[in-house]
Each structure stands twice: as C-alpha cells, then as structure tokens.
Amino acid sequence: MSQTLDLSFFHLLANKGSLVATARELGVTPPAVSKRLTALEARLGIRLVNRTTRSMSLTSEGELYFSHAARILTQIDELEQQLTSSRAAPKGLIRVNASLGFGRRHIGPALAAFFAQYPEVEIQLEISDHPLDLTTHGFDLGIRFGSLPDAAFHARKIASNRRLLCASPLYLDKHGTPQKLADLPQHNCIFIRQNESPYGVWSFTHGGHTENIKVQGALGCNDGEVALNWALEGYGILLRAEWDIARYVRSGRLRLVLEDQTPTRADVYAVYPQQLHLSARVRCLIDFLIERFKHLDKVDEGLVSE
C-alpha cells in the first residue's frame, strides 16, 4: 500500500514541478513534501530529484521512476474501472465511425437510444463511405462488415448478417432468372465499390471453400443506397446485405435470386484498437448494440440471428 502511495506522490510531484505546488495540492507544507521525498529516496537508495532553493529537476533514475509510476497508476485505474463498470453508469465522450447506409439507418438511432438511457455520455458519430483509421482519427469504436480486421484491432460481433442476390421483377421478367452461378456473367450486375474488395468479383462459399465469380455490368457506385435504387428500378442483379433489402423482398419489390447459393457473409463487428482495456462506456455501448441488433432486419421475419 505504501509503495502505491509513494508512486502517486512522486507522480504528482513530477507533474507539478515544484515542492510548493505539490504541497498546495496535498494541503500540507513544503517542508512536509521535502521530508516525504527524502524518505522515499532513502527507501530506494537513490536520488530521484535534483533540487535547489529555486528549482527542481528529475535525475535519470527519477525519470525512469516517473515513467513507470505513470504506467502502473494507469493500469491500477484501468483495473478499477473494469471492476466497477458493471455498477457505474457510463459517462464521457465516445467517438464512433460507421458506414453510410448502416450508419444512417441503424447506428445513428442506436446511439440516440444509448444516450437516452445513459445521459452522461457524449457521442460523436462520423459516417463515411469507407472505413477510417481508428487510431489516426482518434475513434473509440468502428462499425465494420465482413471479414475480421487485422491483428492491430480487437473486434466483437454485434450482428449476424447475410449477403443475398436479388433483382426486381421488372428485370427478371425482361431478362430471365439465373438458375446457376455460371449464368451470372450473362446478366447485368450492379456493383458496389467498397473498401479494397475486387471490383466485379462476387464470392460464394461451398463447404468451407470460396468460389469467385467474375460478373459484369454497366452500373457501379460506392453508395449502397444508390445501387439499391438501381436494382429497384430494374437495372440489374444486386448483391447486398440482408438488412438493406429485407423490407423490399417482403413487399415483393425485389425477388431473391439463386437462393440455394451462399455469398460470403457481411456480419457486423464493433472494432476497436488494441489496448490494455476497453473503457467502461465503450464496453457498455458494445453490449448495448449487441442486444439491440439481436434481430437485425431479416428477409424471413422468423429467422433467428446465428
């Protein structure tokens, strides 16, 4: 216990930069601070501070002690946050990055609902047409689709979500319905340019193996809503996430195509930079999103998320 107190005392002293300022912060006299510093140096058997009547500076040993003190105190604080987070209401700033369509339709309303439940949080949502680097832009959380990110990040799945092939009755009545994957290259396919995925290549999974189909089409866009509208207007076949097309399939404005085939999934993940811990507020938000998206919009209302 005394060692932790010594760490806290020295961390404060180094930050304040003087015995007088430290004494003022602690509510004691400068001689009391000097006496405590001397006792600490005696216990360690090294000099931590070079001090004169007008100034003080850390020795090389003092710099080392200070840097480790800062790290250890941070870890202690993080541990206490983890232990108490289940009881404490989240508060503070959370910065979130999400994609255009899903961000508008689902993440925006979810964050508003989270704020309504926890009014001490402050939320900043940035919607972009491509994922932003979380560390560079200072985000606490990113909402991502598909394959897991690289090892520099942690991820938690917040929703199960399939990709499905679909087209409007207008298109299918005019051009026919493909019966097998090999028929797709003969159809007009609508492309969505996303991230670094190959343009004009749709992937399907069969028993753990992936089959890539090269398709063609005259219309492509980096905005899923525009591509969806093209499909609704009868311009071609679209490969799109289930949450985005479910209501149109149920209403009959879109029909599923090649239902026996399995395009690669578009499961939704909450992604965050690797660190010693997640803050209580971010962890609470992820739990909230998982609960909220348990039944993300499905083509079949009776379908339970995996």
C-alpha positions in Angstrom: 0.0 0.0 0.0 2.8 2.4 0.9 4.5 1.8 -2.4 1.4 2.7 -4.3 1.1 5.9 -2.2 4.8 6.6 -3.0 4.1 6.2 -6.7 1.1 8.6 -6.5 3.1 11.1 -4.5 6.1 11.1 -6.9 3.9 11.2 -10.0 2.2 14.3 -8.6 5.5 15.9 -7.6 7.0 15.4 -11.1 3.9 16.8 -12.8 3.7 19.8 -10.6 7.4 20.5 -10.9 7.9 22.1 -7.5 7.7 21.3 -3.8 5.5 24.3 -3.2 2.9 23.4 -5.9 2.8 19.8 -4.7 2.3 21.0 -1.1 -0.5 23.2 -2.2 -2.2 20.3 -4.0 -1.8 18.0 -1.0 -2.8 20.6 1.6 0.5 20.3 3.5 3.6 22.5 4.0 6.6 22.4 1.6 8.9 21.0 4.3 6.5 18.1 4.7 6.8 17.4 1.0 10.6 17.6 1.2 10.6 15.3 4.1 8.5 12.7 2.3 10.6 12.9 -0.8 13.8 12.4 1.3 12.2 9.3 2.9 11.3 7.9 -0.5 14.8 8.4 -1.8 16.2 6.8 1.4 14.0 3.8 0.9 15.0 3.3 -2.7 18.6 4.2 -2.0 18.8 6.6 -5.0 18.4 10.3 -5.6 15.2 11.0 -7.7 15.3 14.8 -7.8 18.0 17.4 -8.1 16.7 20.4 -6.1 17.8 23.8 -5.2 16.1 26.7 -3.4 14.6 27.9 -6.7 14.1 24.8 -8.9 13.9 21.0 -9.1 14.6 18.5 -11.9 14.4 14.8 -12.1 17.5 12.7 -12.2 17.8 9.9 -14.8 16.6 7.5 -12.1 13.8 9.9 -11.3 12.7 10.0 -14.9 12.7 6.2 -15.0 10.7 6.0 -11.7 8.3 8.6 -13.0 7.6 6.8 -16.3 6.9 3.5 -14.6 4.8 5.2 -12.0 2.6 6.7 -14.7 2.2 3.3 -16.4 1.5 1.4 -13.1 -1.0 4.0 -11.9 -2.8 3.9 -15.2 -3.1 0.1 -15.0 -4.4 0.3 -11.5 -7.0 2.9 -12.6 -8.0 0.7 -15.6 -8.4 -2.3 -13.4 -10.7 -0.4 -11.0 -12.7 0.8 -13.9 -13.2 -2.8 -15.2 -14.2 -4.0 -11.7 -16.7 -1.2 -11.2 -18.0 -0.8 -14.7 -20.9 -3.2 -14.2 -22.2 -0.9 -11.4 -21.3 2.5 -12.6 -23.4 4.3 -15.3 -21.2 5.1 -18.3 -20.2 8.7 -18.9 -17.8 10.7 -21.1 -17.0 11.0 -24.8 -17.4 8.1 -27.3 -16.3 8.7 -30.9 -17.7 6.3 -33.5 -17.1 5.7 -37.2 -19.7 3.9 -39.3 -20.5 3.3 -42.9 -23.0 5.5 -44.8 -26.1 3.3 -45.1 -25.8 1.2 -41.9 -24.7 4.3 -40.0 -27.7 6.3 -41.1 -30.3 3.6 -40.7 -29.1 1.7 -37.6 -26.1 3.1 -35.8 -27.5 6.7 -35.6 -30.8 5.6 -34.0 -29.0 3.2 -31.7 -26.6 5.8 -30.4 -29.5 8.2 -29.7 -31.2 5.3 -27.8 -28.0 4.7 -25.9 -27.8 8.4 -25.0 -31.4 8.4 -23.8 -30.5 5.5 -21.4 -27.2 7.0 -20.3 -27.4 10.8 -20.5 -24.0 11.4 -19.0 -22.3 10.1 -22.2 -21.3 12.4 -25.1 -21.4 10.8 -28.6 -19.7 11.9 -31.8 -20.6 9.8 -34.9 -18.7 10.2 -38.1 -20.3 8.5 -41.1 -18.0 7.8 -44.1 -18.1 6.0 -47.4 -15.0 3.9 -46.4 -13.7 2.9 -43.0 -11.4 5.5 -41.4 -8.3 4.5 -39.5 -9.4 4.4 -35.9 -6.1 5.3 -34.3 -5.2 8.1 -36.6 -8.6 9.8 -36.3 -9.0 9.2 -32.6 -12.1 6.9 -32.7 -13.0 4.7 -29.8 -15.1 2.4 -32.0 -15.6 1.5 -35.6 -18.5 -0.4 -37.1 -17.3 -2.8 -39.8 -18.7 -5.5 -42.1 -17.4 -8.8 -43.4 -14.0 -10.3 -42.6 -12.3 -9.5 -39.3 -9.8 -6.7 -39.3 -6.0 -7.2 -38.9 -4.3 -8.0 -35.6 -3.9 -4.4 -34.7 -7.5 -4.3 -33.6 -10.0 -6.2 -31.4 -13.5 -7.0 -32.7 -16.8 -8.2 -31.3 -19.6 -9.4 -33.5 -22.7 -7.3 -32.9 -25.0 -8.7 -35.5 -25.3 -11.7 -37.9 -26.0 -10.6 -41.4 -26.1 -12.4 -44.8 -25.5 -11.1 -48.3 -28.2 -12.0 -50.8 -28.6 -11.8 -54.5 -31.7 -10.0 -55.6 -33.4 -8.2 -58.5 -36.7 -6.5 -59.3 -39.5 -8.4 -61.0 -39.1 -5.8 -63.8 -35.6 -7.0 -64.6 -36.3 -10.7 -64.1 -39.4 -10.7 -66.3 -37.4 -9.0 -69.1 -34.1 -10.8 -68.9 -34.9 -14.1 -67.2 -33.8 -15.5 -63.8 -30.4 -17.1 -63.5 -30.5 -20.8 -62.5 -26.9 -21.3 -61.5 -23.8 -19.2 -60.7 -22.4 -19.7 -64.2 -25.4 -17.8 -65.5 -24.5 -14.6 -63.7 -21.8 -13.3 -66.2 -24.6 -13.2 -68.8 -26.6 -10.8 -66.7 -26.3 -7.1 -65.9 -24.9 -6.9 -62.4 -24.9 -3.8 -60.2 -21.6 -3.2 -58.5 -20.9 -1.5 -55.1 -17.3 -0.4 -54.7 -16.4 -0.9 -51.1 -13.1 -0.9 -49.3 -10.4 -3.0 -51.1 -12.7 -5.7 -52.4 -12.1 -6.8 -56.0 -14.3 -4.9 -58.4 -16.6 -7.1 -60.4 -16.0 -10.2 -58.4 -18.6 -11.9 -56.2 -17.6 -14.6 -53.8 -19.6 -17.6 -52.7 -18.9 -20.3 -50.1 -19.4 -24.0 -50.5 -18.4 -26.4 -47.8 -15.7 -24.1 -46.5 -14.4 -23.3 -49.9 -14.7 -20.0 -51.7 -15.7 -19.6 -55.3 -15.2 -16.3 -57.0 -17.5 -15.4 -59.9 -16.4 -12.7 -62.4 -19.6 -10.7 -63.3 -20.2 -7.7 -65.5 -22.5 -4.7 -65.6 -22.7 -1.1 -66.7 -23.7 0.4 -63.3 -21.4 0.8 -60.3 -21.4 3.1 -57.3 -19.7 3.4 -53.9 -23.0 4.2 -52.3 -25.2 1.2 -51.4 -28.4 3.3 -51.4 -27.9 4.4 -55.0 -27.1 0.8 -56.1 -30.3 -0.4 -54.3 -32.4 2.1 -56.1 -31.0 1.0 -59.4 -32.0 -2.6 -58.6 -35.5 -1.5 -57.5 -35.8 0.3 -60.9 -35.0 -2.8 -62.8 -31.4 -2.2 -64.0 -29.8 -5.4 -62.8 -29.0 -8.0 -60.2 -27.6 -6.8 -56.9 -25.6 -8.5 -54.2 -26.5 -6.7 -51.0 -26.6 -7.1 -47.2 -29.8 -8.6 -45.9 -30.6 -5.7 -43.6 -30.7 -3.4 -46.6 -33.1 -5.4 -48.8 -35.3 -7.3 -46.4 -38.2 -4.9 -46.5 -38.2 -4.9 -50.3 -38.1 -8.7 -50.5 -41.0 -8.9 -48.1 -43.0 -6.3 -50.1 -42.3 -8.1 -53.4 -40.4 -5.1 -54.9 -37.3 -7.4 -55.0 -37.0 -11.1 -55.5 -34.2 -13.3 -54.2 -32.0 -14.9 -56.9 -30.1 -18.2 -56.6 -31.4 -18.7 -53.1 -29.5 -22.0 -52.8 -26.2 -20.2 -53.2 -24.3 -18.7 -50.2 -22.5 -15.4 -50.8 -19.8 -14.5 -48.3 -21.3 -13.1 -45.2 -21.4 -9.5 -44.1 -21.6 -9.9 -40.3 -21.4 -6.7 -38.4 -18.5 -6.1 -36.0 -17.6 -3.4 -33.4 -13.9 -2.8 -33.9 -11.5 -1.0 -31.5 -7.8 -0.5 -31.2 -5.8 -2.9 -29.1 -5.2 -1.5 -25.6 -5.0 -2.7 -22.0 -8.7 -2.4 -21.6 -11.9 -1.0 -23.0 -13.3 2.0 -21.1 -16.5 1.2 -19.3 -18.5 3.5 -21.5 -17.3 1.8 -24.8 -17.8 -1.7 -23.4 -21.3 -0.7 -22.3 -22.1 0.7 -25.8 -20.9 -2.6 -27.5 -23.1 -4.6 -25.1 -26.0 -2.3 -25.9 -25.5 -2.7 -29.7 -25.3 -6.5 -29.4 -28.6 -6.6 -27.5 -30.2 -4.1 -29.9 -29.2 -5.9 -33.1 -30.1 -9.4 -31.9 -32.8 -9.4 -34.6 -31.4 -7.2 -37.3 -33.9 -6.9 -40.2 -34.3 -10.3 -41.9 -35.9 -11.4 -45.2 -37.6 -14.1 -43.1 -39.0 -12.4 -40.0 -38.9 -15.8 -38.2 -35.2 -16.2 -38.9 -33.2 -16.0 -35.7 -29.7 -14.5 -35.8 -26.9 -17.0 -35.7 
